[in-house]
């Protein structure tokens, strides 16, 4: 009978240890989820910044092309302008929907 009581106490101790570990793991999981969300927001901000910088670079290249009188640059400039007009047309079409 004494052995049974001892085993039950040992099982209770293990259960309590597992419960404490579960609480700790849940806390760690919550912290990691917060970290993941923070990193996702940071990635979104960085992606937005990259897109803005790419647009500025594209604009600068167009401005540099306007200043140049070389025929090849003029052809590239016309292509870029046509591309931008196409994008504007798409945006206008979306606004009318």
N, CA and C of each residue as an Amber inpcrd file, in Angstrom:
protein
   291
   0.8250000  -1.1860000   0.0000000   0.0000000   0.0000000   0.0000000
   0.8740000   1.2560000   0.0000000   1.9540000   1.1830000   0.7230000
   2.8530000   2.3250000   0.8350000   3.4810000   2.6480000  -0.5250000
   3.7530000   1.6120000  -1.2880000   4.3290000   1.8050000  -2.6150000
   3.3650000   2.5320000  -3.5460000   2.1080000   2.2290000  -3.4310000
   1.0930000   2.8710000  -4.2610000   1.0270000   4.3630000  -3.9430000
   1.0480000   4.6890000  -2.6640000   1.0120000   6.0960000  -2.2470000
   2.2470000   6.8200000  -2.7860000   3.3890000   6.1690000  -2.6850000
   4.6340000   6.7580000  -3.1830000   4.5470000   7.0020000  -4.6940000
   4.0330000   6.0350000  -5.4200000   3.9000000   6.1700000  -6.8770000
   2.9210000   7.2890000  -7.2440000   1.8240000   7.3830000  -6.5240000
   0.8380000   8.4380000  -6.7780000   1.4640000   9.8120000  -6.5460000
   2.2370000   9.9300000  -5.4590000   2.9020000  11.2040000  -5.1720000
   3.9180000  11.5470000  -6.2760000   4.6130000  10.5510000  -6.7600000
   5.5850000  10.7710000  -7.8330000   4.8760000  11.2160000  -9.1120000
   3.7330000  10.5930000  -9.3860000   2.9520000  10.9650000 -10.5710000
   2.4390000  12.3960000 -10.4230000   1.9570000  12.7560000  -9.2360000
   1.4780000  14.1200000  -8.9990000   2.6070000  15.1270000  -9.1970000
   3.7760000  14.8020000  -8.7230000   4.9250000  15.7010000  -8.8820000
   5.2660000  15.8740000 -10.3630000   5.2220000  14.7910000 -11.1180000
   5.4940000  14.8790000 -12.5510000   4.4300000  15.7050000 -13.2720000
   3.1760000  15.5270000 -12.8870000   2.0860000  16.2890000 -13.4850000
   2.2770000  17.7800000 -13.2120000   2.6190000  18.1280000 -11.9790000
   2.8440000  19.5330000 -11.6380000   4.0230000  20.1050000 -12.4190000
   5.0880000  19.3270000 -12.5660000   6.2490000  19.7840000 -13.3370000
   5.8620000  20.0000000 -14.7950000   5.0670000  19.0880000 -15.3360000
   4.6180000  19.2390000 -16.7200000   3.7060000  20.4490000 -16.8910000
   2.8500000  20.7170000 -15.9030000   1.9790000  21.8850000 -15.9620000
   2.7990000  23.1760000 -15.9420000   3.8190000  23.2120000 -15.1010000
   4.6850000  24.3890000 -15.0460000   5.4390000  24.5730000 -16.3640000
   5.8930000  23.4800000 -16.9340000   6.5920000  23.5500000 -18.2160000
   5.6480000  24.0380000 -19.3110000   4.3940000  23.5850000 -19.2620000
   3.4120000  24.0170000 -20.2420000   3.1790000  25.5220000 -20.1490000
   3.0630000  26.0430000 -18.9370000   2.8580000  27.4770000 -18.7500000
   4.0550000  28.2540000 -19.3060000   5.2490000  27.7620000 -19.0310000
   6.4650000  28.4170000 -19.5250000   6.5090000  28.3820000 -21.0590000
   6.1840000  27.2360000 -21.6340000   6.1970000  27.1110000 -23.0870000
   5.1440000  27.9960000 -23.7440000   3.9860000  28.1070000 -23.1250000
   2.9500000  28.9890000 -23.6560000   3.4080000  30.4470000 -23.6210000
   4.0810000  30.8210000 -22.5560000   4.6110000  32.1730000 -22.4460000
   5.6520000  32.4380000 -23.5380000   6.5430000  31.4780000 -23.7560000
   7.5520000  31.6100000 -24.8090000   6.8890000  31.7000000 -26.1870000
   5.8560000  30.8970000 -26.3850000   5.1430000  30.9150000 -27.6600000
   4.5080000  32.2750000 -27.9090000   3.8910000  32.8480000 -26.8970000
   3.2770000  34.1630000 -27.0370000   4.3360000  35.2090000 -27.3870000
   5.4930000  35.1370000 -26.7220000   6.5670000  36.0860000 -26.9910000
   7.0810000  35.9290000 -28.4180000   7.2320000  34.7190000 -28.8620000
   7.7140000  34.4720000 -30.2270000   6.6910000  34.9160000 -31.2610000
   5.4040000  34.7270000 -30.9540000   4.3610000  35.2080000 -31.8670000
   4.4120000  36.7340000 -31.9900000   4.6580000  37.4120000 -30.8630000
   4.7990000  38.8670000 -30.8950000   6.0050000  39.2670000 -31.7370000
   7.1020000  38.5300000 -31.5740000   8.3050000  38.8060000 -32.3610000
   8.0440000  38.6040000 -33.8500000   7.3200000  37.5500000 -34.1890000
   7.0020000  37.2760000 -35.5920000   6.1590000  38.4100000 -36.1690000
   5.1700000  38.8690000 -35.4400000   4.3180000  39.9630000 -35.9050000
   5.1290000  41.2410000 -36.0890000   6.0290000  41.5180000 -35.1460000
   6.8750000  42.7060000 -35.2460000   7.7610000  42.6150000 -36.4770000
   8.3240000  41.4470000 -36.7190000   9.1820000  41.2650000 -37.8830000
   8.3920000  41.3630000 -39.1890000   7.1570000  40.8730000 -39.1950000
   6.3140000  41.0000000 -40.3830000   6.0430000  42.4650000 -40.6930000
   5.7490000  43.2590000 -39.6390000   5.5250000  44.6910000 -39.8470000
   6.7900000  45.3590000 -40.3820000   7.9400000  44.9610000 -39.8430000
   9.2060000  45.5220000 -40.3000000   9.4570000  45.1830000 -41.7680000
   9.1560000  43.9550000 -42.1570000   9.3150000  43.5390000 -43.5510000
   8.3900000  44.3490000 -44.4510000   7.1490000  44.5660000 -44.0150000
   6.2070000  45.3620000 -44.8110000   6.7400000  46.7850000 -45.0010000
   7.2710000  47.3700000 -43.9340000   7.8200000  48.7250000 -44.0170000
   9.0050000  48.7490000 -44.9790000   9.8680000  47.7510000 -44.8710000
  11.0340000  47.6970000 -45.7460000  10.6270000  47.4900000 -47.2020000
   9.6370000  46.6520000 -47.4450000   9.1590000  46.4460000 -48.8180000
   8.5780000  47.7280000 -49.3970000   7.8370000  48.4620000 -48.5770000
   7.2830000  49.7420000 -49.0200000   8.4030000  50.7210000 -49.3500000
   9.4060000  50.7630000 -48.4950000  10.5470000  51.6480000 -48.7310000
  11.2730000  51.2710000 -50.0140000  11.4560000  49.9920000 -50.2450000
  12.1230000  49.5260000 -51.4690000  11.3260000  49.9640000 -52.6990000
  10.0070000  49.7990000 -52.6530000   9.1730000  50.2010000 -53.7900000
   9.2750000  51.6990000 -54.0430000   9.2870000  52.4880000 -52.9660000
   9.4090000  53.9310000 -53.1230000  10.7620000  54.3020000 -53.7260000
  11.8200000  53.6490000 -53.2530000  13.1490000  53.9310000 -53.7820000
  13.2770000  53.5020000 -55.2400000  12.6600000  52.3790000 -55.5900000
  12.6760000  51.9380000 -56.9850000  11.9600000  52.9500000 -57.8730000
  10.8530000  53.4930000 -57.3710000  10.1130000  54.5010000 -58.1450000
  10.9450000  55.7670000 -58.3000000  11.6340000  56.1690000 -57.2280000
  12.4900000  57.3610000 -57.3120000  13.6320000  57.1320000 -58.3010000
  14.2000000  55.9320000 -58.2850000  15.2780000  55.6140000 -59.2090000
  14.7800000  55.6530000 -60.6500000  13.5920000  55.1130000 -60.8580000
  12.9970000  55.1150000 -62.1960000  12.7700000  56.5490000 -62.6670000
  12.2680000  57.3900000 -61.7780000  12.0370000  58.7930000 -62.1020000
  13.3490000  59.5020000 -62.4100000  14.3730000  59.2240000 -61.6300000
  15.6780000  59.8410000 -61.8630000  16.2490000  59.4130000 -63.2070000
  16.1070000  58.1620000 -63.5270000  16.5990000  57.6840000 -64.8290000
  15.8670000  58.3660000 -65.9770000  14.5690000  58.5630000 -65.8010000
  13.7960000  59.2590000 -66.8280000  14.2870000  60.7010000 -66.9360000
  14.5010000  61.3500000 -65.8020000  14.9820000  62.7300000 -65.8200000
  16.3610000  62.8090000 -66.4680000  17.2160000  61.8570000 -66.1590000
  18.5430000  61.8200000 -66.7850000  18.4220000  61.5890000 -68.2850000
  17.4630000  60.7960000 -68.6910000  17.2440000  60.5210000 -70.1060000
  16.7700000  61.7490000 -70.8590000  15.9710000  62.5850000 -70.2030000
  15.4830000  63.8020000 -70.8320000  16.6470000  64.7480000 -71.1070000
  17.5870000  64.7830000 -70.1970000  18.7330000  65.6830000 -70.3470000
  19.6940000  65.2230000 -71.4330000  19.6740000  63.9650000 -71.7550000
  20.5850000  63.4190000 -72.7560000  19.9710000  63.5260000 -74.1410000
  20.8010000  63.7890000 -75.1370000  20.3150000  63.9030000 -76.5080000
  20.6440000  62.6770000 -77.3440000  21.1430000  61.6260000 -76.7200000
  21.5050000  60.4200000 -77.4660000  20.2500000  59.7050000 -77.9500000
  20.2360000  59.2190000 -79.2030000  19.0400000  58.5440000 -79.7450000
  18.6430000  57.3000000 -78.9540000  19.6140000  56.5280000 -78.4700000
  19.2640000  55.3090000 -77.7320000  18.5740000  55.6550000 -76.4170000
  19.0290000  56.7270000 -75.7720000  18.3820000  57.1500000 -74.5280000
  16.9820000  57.6760000 -74.7930000  16.7860000  58.3570000 -75.9230000
  15.4530000  58.8500000 -76.2560000  14.4870000  57.6950000 -76.4840000
  14.9680000  56.6330000 -77.1130000  14.1250000  55.4570000 -77.3340000
  13.7410000  54.8320000 -75.9890000  14.7180000  54.7130000 -75.0740000
  14.4370000  54.1780000 -73.7370000  13.4600000  55.0730000 -72.9960000
  13.6520000  56.3850000 -73.1660000  12.7730000  57.3390000 -72.5020000
  11.3370000  57.1910000 -73.0030000  11.1620000  57.0690000 -74.3210000
   9.8240000  56.8800000 -74.8840000   9.1960000  55.5860000 -74.3710000
  10.0030000  54.5440000 -74.2780000   9.4980000  53.2750000 -73.7710000
   9.0260000  53.4200000 -72.3300000   9.8170000  54.0930000 -71.5120000
   9.4560000  54.2830000 -70.1000000   8.2040000  55.1350000 -69.9610000
   8.1090000  56.1780000 -70.7880000   6.9160000  57.0380000 -70.7360000
   5.6810000  56.2370000 -71.1340000   5.7860000  55.4370000 -72.1800000
   4.6520000  54.6000000 -72.5960000   4.2750000  53.6020000 -71.5010000
   5.2740000  53.0730000 -70.8400000   5.0250000  52.1370000 -69.7360000
   4.2760000  52.8430000 -68.6080000   4.6990000  54.0470000 -68.2710000
   4.0360000  54.8050000 -67.2100000   2.6120000  55.1750000 -67.6120000
   2.4010000  55.5200000 -68.8680000   1.0500000  55.8400000 -69.3390000
   0.1470000  54.6120000 -69.2330000   0.6990000  53.4500000 -69.5580000
  -0.0720000  52.2130000 -69.4070000  -0.4680000  51.9670000 -67.9650000
   0.4530000  52.2150000 -67.0290000   0.1420000  52.0470000 -65.6090000
  -0.9340000  53.0400000 -65.1740000  -0.8370000  54.2780000 -65.6520000
  -1.8420000  55.2920000 -65.3040000  -3.2050000  54.8850000 -65.8490000
  -3.2390000  54.3600000 -67.0680000  -4.5040000  53.8960000 -67.6450000
  -5.1190000  52.7730000 -66.8100000  -4.2790000  51.8620000 -66.3290000
  -4.7800000  50.7710000 -65.4770000  -5.3770000  51.3260000 -64.1900000
  -4.7050000  52.2990000 -63.5910000  -5.1850000  52.8940000 -62.3500000
  -6.5090000  53.6010000 -62.5830000  -6.6000000  54.3460000 -63.6690000
  -7.8570000  55.0440000 -63.9830000  -8.9850000  54.0420000 -64.1920000
  -8.6950000  52.9440000 -64.8770000  -9.7130000  51.9090000 -65.0960000
 -10.1690000  51.3230000 -63.7700000  -9.2500000  51.1000000 -62.8470000
  -9.6100000  50.5580000 -61.5370000 -10.4450000  51.5650000 -60.7420000
 -10.1260000  52.8440000 -60.8730000 -10.8850000  53.8680000 -60.1480000
 -12.3210000  53.9670000 -60.6490000 -12.5380000  53.6980000 -61.9240000
 -13.8780000  53.7870000 -62.4920000 -14.7390000  52.5640000 -62.1660000
 -14.1360000  51.5290000 -61.6680000 -14.9190000  50.3140000 -61.3520000
 -15.6950000  50.4700000 -60.0730000
